[in-house]
């Protein structure tokens, strides 16, 4: 098993996997790590769907276009989940507040599910397994995906995670410098922030043009903003409303 330092600092997204199963003991460790995730109030406002059925993975691939969903050994769907507590509240005759009708409820579920996913990523990477977080599983076709996974009201897909035995070891992607990520006491002044971000933007361009595998001339800022422009066409609010969430209240 890798050290904590190596696990966290050498982590990379891996999209190609060998055709061999993850051993049961390794899978159990990943699931136990997910189960022990810290959550708000210890409410554990998340659930995970472990998807191994080839036909189901293929259908999810067709909705998202993300090939690693169908080629990984396990695809985990991390969901915000208020269905479980609502079920218990009804069973015990407790009046359930409409937490899903608030922005804080939406954030609460997303944070818990995201923390659970990071627990899975860390556990899997420590075992030498390959992982790839797939946010597009949330946005590509949210209502069709909810029906496909039989998600009840109070549950929505936050992010997906592909896990498998690695078939590649891509170059480690540069991240923003600490000065732009860690602020001390107050948020850093824009002048110093811009200077460091500009240097990082150039570093990303160099990385993309020299990395192993496919090479591009993409910088950081323009490339990320183009993703935001694409996201303007998503209809997440409609999907959230269909699942019983109303963050606009």
C-alpha positions as CSV (number, residue, x, y, z in Angstrom):
1,X,0.0,0.0,0.0
2,X,1.3,3.5,-0.9
3,X,2.1,6.1,1.8
4,X,-0.4,8.9,2.5
5,X,2.1,11.3,0.9
6,X,2.5,9.4,-2.3
7,X,-1.2,8.6,-2.5
8,X,-2.2,12.3,-2.3
9,X,0.6,14.0,-4.1
10,X,1.0,11.5,-7.0
11,X,-2.7,11.1,-7.7
12,X,-3.7,11.5,-11.3
13,X,-6.8,10.8,-13.4
14,X,-6.4,7.5,-15.3
15,X,-8.8,6.7,-18.1
16,X,-7.5,3.4,-19.5
17,X,-7.9,0.1,-17.5
18,X,-6.8,-3.5,-17.7
19,X,-9.6,-6.1,-18.1
20,X,-9.2,-7.6,-14.7
21,X,-11.4,-7.4,-11.6
22,X,-10.6,-5.5,-8.5
23,X,-10.0,-8.0,-5.7
24,X,-12.8,-8.3,-3.2
25,X,-10.6,-7.3,-0.2
26,X,-9.5,-4.1,-2.0
27,X,-13.1,-3.3,-2.9
28,X,-14.2,-3.8,0.7
29,X,-11.5,-1.4,1.9
30,X,-12.7,1.3,-0.6
31,X,-16.3,0.8,0.6
32,X,-15.3,1.0,4.2
33,X,-13.4,4.2,3.5
34,X,-16.6,5.6,1.9
35,X,-18.7,4.5,4.9
36,X,-16.3,6.3,7.3
37,X,-16.5,9.7,5.5
38,X,-17.0,12.7,7.7
39,X,-20.4,14.4,7.1
40,X,-22.4,17.3,8.3
41,X,-24.2,16.5,11.6
42,X,-23.2,12.8,11.0
43,X,-26.3,12.9,8.9
44,X,-24.5,11.0,6.2
45,X,-26.5,12.7,3.5
46,X,-25.1,10.6,0.6
47,X,-25.4,7.2,-1.0
48,X,-23.3,5.4,-3.6
49,X,-24.4,3.1,-6.4
50,X,-21.8,0.6,-7.4
51,X,-22.4,-0.2,-11.1
52,X,-20.8,-3.3,-12.6
53,X,-23.5,-4.5,-15.0
54,X,-22.0,-4.1,-18.5
55,X,-25.3,-3.2,-20.1
56,X,-26.0,-0.5,-17.6
57,X,-22.5,0.9,-17.9
58,X,-22.9,0.9,-21.7
59,X,-26.2,2.9,-21.4
60,X,-24.5,5.4,-19.1
61,X,-21.6,5.7,-21.6
62,X,-24.1,6.4,-24.4
63,X,-25.6,9.2,-22.4
64,X,-22.3,10.8,-21.4
65,X,-19.8,9.8,-24.1
66,X,-17.3,9.1,-21.3
67,X,-15.6,5.9,-22.5
68,X,-14.0,5.1,-19.1
69,X,-17.5,4.4,-17.7
70,X,-17.9,1.3,-19.8
71,X,-14.3,0.1,-19.6
72,X,-13.7,0.5,-15.8
73,X,-14.3,-2.4,-13.5
74,X,-16.5,-0.5,-11.1
75,X,-18.4,2.8,-11.8
76,X,-19.5,4.5,-8.6
77,X,-22.3,7.0,-8.7
78,X,-22.1,9.3,-5.7
79,X,-25.4,10.8,-4.8
80,X,-26.7,13.4,-2.4
81,X,-29.4,11.6,-0.4
82,X,-32.2,12.9,1.8
83,X,-34.4,9.9,1.0
84,X,-33.0,7.8,3.8
85,X,-33.6,10.3,6.6
86,X,-37.1,11.2,5.2
87,X,-38.0,7.5,5.2
88,X,-36.9,7.2,8.9
89,X,-38.7,10.4,9.8
90,X,-41.9,9.2,8.3
91,X,-41.5,5.8,10.0
92,X,-41.0,7.5,13.4
93,X,-43.7,10.1,12.9
94,X,-41.2,13.0,12.9
95,X,-42.1,16.2,11.0
96,X,-39.5,16.4,8.2
97,X,-38.4,20.0,7.4
98,X,-38.3,20.8,3.7
99,X,-34.5,20.9,3.7
100,X,-34.4,19.9,0.0
101,X,-36.2,23.2,-0.8
102,X,-33.3,25.3,0.4
103,X,-29.9,26.2,-1.2
104,X,-28.2,25.0,2.0
105,X,-29.8,21.5,1.7
106,X,-28.5,21.3,-1.9
107,X,-25.0,22.3,-0.8
108,X,-25.2,19.9,2.2
109,X,-25.8,16.9,0.0
110,X,-23.3,17.9,-2.6
111,X,-20.6,18.4,0.0
112,X,-21.2,15.0,1.7
113,X,-21.3,13.1,-1.6
114,X,-18.1,14.9,-2.7
115,X,-16.3,14.0,0.6
116,X,-17.3,10.4,0.2
117,X,-15.9,10.4,-3.4
118,X,-12.6,11.7,-2.2
119,X,-12.5,9.0,0.5
120,X,-12.9,6.5,-2.4
121,X,-10.3,8.1,-4.5
122,X,-7.8,8.1,-1.7
123,X,-8.4,4.5,-0.7
124,X,-8.3,3.3,-4.3
125,X,-5.1,5.2,-5.2
126,X,-3.4,3.9,-2.1
127,X,-3.9,0.4,-3.4
128,X,-2.4,1.3,-6.8
129,X,-5.7,1.4,-8.6
130,X,-6.7,3.8,-11.3
131,X,-9.5,6.4,-10.7
132,X,-11.2,9.1,-12.8
133,X,-13.8,11.5,-11.4
134,X,-16.5,12.1,-14.0
135,X,-18.6,15.2,-13.3
136,X,-20.2,15.0,-16.7
137,X,-22.2,12.0,-15.4
138,X,-24.2,14.7,-13.4
139,X,-24.8,17.1,-16.2
140,X,-25.0,15.2,-19.5
141,X,-28.5,13.8,-19.1
142,X,-29.5,14.1,-15.5
143,X,-33.1,13.1,-15.7
144,X,-32.5,10.1,-17.9
145,X,-29.7,9.0,-15.6
146,X,-32.0,9.4,-12.5
147,X,-34.5,7.1,-14.2
148,X,-31.9,4.7,-15.2
149,X,-30.5,4.4,-11.6
150,X,-34.0,4.5,-10.1
151,X,-33.2,7.5,-7.9
152,X,-36.1,8.3,-5.6
153,X,-37.1,11.9,-4.7
154,X,-34.6,13.5,-2.4
155,X,-31.6,11.9,-4.3
156,X,-29.5,13.3,-7.1
157,X,-26.3,12.3,-8.7
158,X,-23.4,14.6,-7.8
159,X,-20.5,12.9,-9.5
160,X,-19.3,9.6,-10.9
161,X,-16.0,7.7,-10.2
162,X,-14.5,5.1,-12.5
163,X,-12.2,2.6,-10.8
164,X,-10.0,-0.1,-12.3
165,X,-6.6,-1.6,-12.7
166,X,-4.5,0.9,-14.5
167,X,-3.4,0.4,-18.1
168,X,-1.5,3.7,-18.3
169,X,0.4,6.2,-16.2
170,X,-0.2,9.6,-17.6
171,X,2.0,12.6,-16.8
172,X,1.2,14.3,-13.5
173,X,-0.8,17.4,-14.4
174,X,0.4,20.7,-12.9
175,X,-1.8,22.3,-10.3
176,X,-2.1,26.0,-9.3
177,X,0.7,27.2,-7.0
178,X,0.1,27.2,-3.3
179,X,0.0,31.1,-3.3
180,X,-3.3,30.9,-5.3
181,X,-4.8,28.1,-3.3
182,X,-3.8,28.8,0.3
183,X,-4.6,32.3,1.6
184,X,-3.4,33.4,5.0
185,X,-5.9,35.2,7.3
186,X,-7.5,37.1,4.4
187,X,-8.0,36.5,0.6
188,X,-4.8,37.5,-1.4
189,X,-4.8,40.8,-3.2
190,X,-5.8,40.6,-6.9
191,X,-2.4,41.9,-8.1
192,X,-0.4,39.1,-6.6
193,X,-3.1,36.6,-7.4
194,X,-3.1,37.5,-11.1
195,X,0.7,37.3,-11.3
196,X,0.7,33.8,-10.0
197,X,-2.3,32.7,-12.1
198,X,-0.6,34.1,-15.2
199,X,2.5,32.1,-14.6
200,X,0.3,29.0,-14.0
201,X,-1.6,29.6,-17.3
202,X,1.8,29.5,-19.1
203,X,2.8,26.4,-17.3
204,X,-0.3,24.6,-18.4
205,X,0.3,25.6,-22.0
206,X,3.8,24.1,-21.8
207,X,2.5,21.0,-20.2
208,X,-0.2,20.5,-22.8
209,X,2.3,21.0,-25.7
210,X,4.9,18.6,-24.3
211,X,3.1,15.9,-22.4
212,X,3.1,12.2,-23.4
213,X,0.1,11.1,-25.5
214,X,-2.1,13.7,-27.2
215,X,-0.7,17.2,-27.2
216,X,-2.5,20.5,-27.6
217,X,-1.9,24.2,-27.4
218,X,-4.6,24.8,-24.7
219,X,-3.9,27.2,-21.9
220,X,-5.7,27.1,-18.6
221,X,-8.0,30.1,-18.5
222,X,-9.5,29.9,-22.0
223,X,-10.0,26.2,-21.8
224,X,-11.8,26.4,-18.4
225,X,-13.9,29.3,-19.5
226,X,-15.0,27.3,-22.6
227,X,-16.3,24.6,-20.2
228,X,-18.3,27.2,-18.4
229,X,-19.8,28.4,-21.7
230,X,-20.8,24.9,-22.5
231,X,-22.3,24.5,-19.0
232,X,-24.6,27.4,-19.7
233,X,-26.6,25.0,-21.8
234,X,-27.2,22.5,-19.0
235,X,-30.6,22.2,-17.4
236,X,-29.6,21.1,-13.9
237,X,-32.4,23.1,-12.2
238,X,-35.1,21.1,-14.1
239,X,-33.4,17.9,-13.1
240,X,-33.1,19.0,-9.4
241,X,-36.8,20.0,-9.3
242,X,-37.7,16.6,-10.7
243,X,-35.8,15.0,-7.8
244,X,-37.6,17.1,-5.2
245,X,-34.9,19.8,-4.7
246,X,-35.6,23.5,-5.1
247,X,-32.5,25.6,-4.4
248,X,-34.2,28.8,-5.6
249,X,-36.5,29.0,-2.6
